[in-house]
Amino acid sequence: MQRSHFLFYILLLLMLQTFAACQVDRRPPEQKIRDRFAFGRYETSEVVLPYRLSRPGKLSTQKKYPLIVMFHGAGERGMDNEKTMKHFLPMLGRADFPLDEAYVLIPQCDEPYRWVEADWNLPAHRQPARPSKPINALFDLMRKLITSESVDTSRIYAVGLSMGGFAVWDVLARRPDLFAAGIAVCGGGDENTARSIHSPIWAFHGANDQVVKPARSRNMVEALKRAGRSVRYTEYANEGHGSWRPAFQEPDVIHWLFSQRRQ
């Protein structure tokens, strides 16, 4: 090959590389986040659990990464493995959310199940002796992920809203050996389980919530205080059931969550 041809091909290659590097990613920000999450289905003899999983951006087997489990509300139940993310996207899209440095697992509860088999319209409920079938499947899925992935087992977190808020109270009481902290938004738990909860929790509720009464969070917070547990509570005077919107934008909420470690 003549030298002039060789230089031409080198120049062409450099131009193509420069062109590729200058291409603008025109996907909407929310779509970029969605595209990070792989689809999965976990099946047991009792239930099928669809889930979405985002892995750290530059995954290294030499490092351990936190795992955050996000529990959706009743309106996102089903098997589509899509709508579970919609209320979490504002939180996941925050500049301070370490999406590149964490595992994020979003399971989906199918109808007619609930994360917690309890009536959230009642002023109180007793925690069922056994976890719900979807929660039981989730615990099994988490065991497998912890075994196969580079998960920091001292930094596993639970975040949930509405029906998912009930899930956070439930799993923290059932598995104090597993979760380092939780964020429970407009949910409720069994006050009798307060002494079983050893992980710090930040609860949120809207004072005008007509779907899940704010007393459900207030009562759990007071029970935890009586038990000497670590708890924070934020109640929004002008919010109804959608208190996850301001909760997930609290300036300190991301730092607070990821700074917690299970001893």
Summary of the structure (lengths in Angstrom):
residues: 263
radius of gyration: 21.5
end to end distance: 66.5
largest distance: 85.1
contacts: 859
relative contact order: 0.13
helix: 37%
strand: 20%
